[in-house]
Amino acid sequence: MSTDNPKMLSSGAVYFCSSVLTQLVNLLLIPLYTRNLTQDQFGQYDLLLSVQMLLSLLIALGVHSGMIRFFNEFENKRELRNTALTFAMLWGAVCILGAWALSPLLSPLAFDHSADAVLFIPYVVMISVFSCLNLIYSSFYSMQFKAMKSSSIQFSVVLSTLLFALYFFLARGQGIIGIFTSQLLANMLVFGVLFVLNLGTFRFTLEKKQLRHMLRYGTGLLLGDISAWVLSLSDRFLIKGYMNLSSVAVYSIGYKIGMLINPAFIAPFMSVFTAFKFKAYKDEDGPEKIRKMFRIYNFLGWLCVLGLSLFAHVGVRLVATAEYDAAAYLIPLIAFSYFLSGSVAFYSLGLHIANKMRTNYLISILAAVINVICNLVLIPWLGIYGSALATVISYAVTNAVFYHYGSKYYPLGLSVFFPYKYLILYVPIYALYVACMQLPLSLPLEIGLNMLLVLIFTAASLLFGFINRHELLGDLLSALNRKSKKMIVEGASSES
């Protein structure tokens, strides 16, 4: 892939490998939960997870996003990090105390009357606080292109969660509260290690100018982030309202597999692209550099969408029981919606550069409103598939509006229709796959067919000019060539 910074290639490779490993561990957690919880229990856990993600936004207040945005604006990077951490600790302590105080009043209204229900809100808040602290550390390393340190944080959290879950959830049979206990202890453990390792450079400090900039930017994103939550996670509550918890559970499995495109591709790509775009946009040829990244993002994104679509049935069989088979047909729509959500990082760049956060969150609110309306219309008609389609429609509208307003402040020369060109390749290939699946294929034959279809997609993308060989392989071959030369030189030196 053609990039202009050698660090981007190596960092991207590290983020990719870490995301794959992290997701492999996550995939071990899903069957652990689906095979030891009823569908209704798994549906309730998924609703609680959605609440946790919403509370995380209110607890974090976007302070890590503010740190990323102004990382290159302040000379003292450690002071910026320490200010973010100090604020997160103080505000997090307030949130935790509030959660324990309010839980006895709120839990009977929101949950059942089981003994564990009163612990749900405090545990969810505590997990969110420590997750926010870990995110500040990982963002700090990411902005320095320290991909190994940044990516190891989330992997350590997920791996620790698995180990704790084997005891609290599986061995002791603590159900949903056992899952939350595992997540809390995992986040606390990783934060404790990070804090001790960085103790020599940490100081409790609240530098007013830095904090003001970070919070102004972060809270400016907050309404947009909440709207994004509505866009991607509120559908669970609407499905429960129109249908039942079992439908939420099936939708959740399809969503968890479809969203694998995020940790496997979008998150690693954006970890590199975020640092890259805030440096490259100032260059004279900045728009051209970003356009190249956009073309690469589209090809790899569609490749992931296709891969997840083709291996959907295999994925569902691996992580869940036969009760969840219907989830396989949700996966293409979920993966496509995540791909579209990642495109926002390109289309919205102009608004971020100009600090037009009000416009940013107003667009996100619009998308959330469209999502709710589409869910209300489509769920009664198409069920859980209507909810997935509503998310696709919402992100498509979001991209178009971000493209319109972002181009005013930083024109990139991108086309809002470019991502959809790949549909002329995806649709016939996926249709061929569906037709072939009517035949009695063994698992090895199905996997072989899927790999062939992926190769056909790649070849067709080159043939149609959606991506060229230099963009696809340019820097990779150059990196291998440099590595080979280095090995030759080191070999010659050792012989002499």
SULLIN-V440211 format. One line per field, one symbol per residue. phi: phi as a letter, one per 30 degrees, with the letter a starting at -180 (. if undefined). psi: psi as a letter, one per 30 degrees, with the letter a starting at -180 (. if undefined). Layout:
phi=???
psi=???
//
This chain:
phi=.dbcbedddddddddddddddddddedddddddddbbdeddddddddddddedddeddddhidddddddcdcccddddddddddddddddddddddddddddeeddeddcbdcdddeddededddddddddddddddddddddcicddddddddddddddeddddddddddcididdddddddddddddddedddddcddccbdabdedddddddddddddddddddddedcbdeeddddddbaddddddddddddddddddddbdddddddddddddcdddddceedddddddddedddddddededddcdddddddcbdddcedddddeedddddddddddeeddceeddddhddddedddddeddddddddddddddccidddddddddeddddeedddedddddcadcidcdceededddcdddddddddddddddddddddddddddddddddddddddidacddddbedddddddddddddddddddddd
psi=kjlfjfeeeeeeeeeeeeeeeeeeeeffeefeeffgkleeeeeeeeeeeeeeeeeeeeeeggeeeeeeegegfkejeeeeeeeeeeeeeeeeeeeeeeeeefefeeefefaaglefeffeeeeeeeeeeeeeeeeeeeeeeefggieeeeffeeeeeeeeeeeeeeeeeeefhgbefeeeeeeeeeeeeeeeeeeefgefgkkjkijeeeeeeeeeeefffeeeeeeeeeeffffeeeeeeecleeeeeeeeeeeeeegffeffeeeeefeeeeeeefeffflegeeeeeeeeeeeeeeeeeeeeeeeeegeeeeeeefllffgeffeffeeeeeeeeeeeffefefgeeeeeghifeeefeeeeeeeeeeeeeeeeeefegbfeeeeeeeeeeeeeeeeeeeeeefefikfglkffeffefffeeeeeeeeeeeffflikleeeeeeeeeeeeeeeeeeeeefgflleeeefdfeeeeeeeeeeeeeeeeeeee.
//
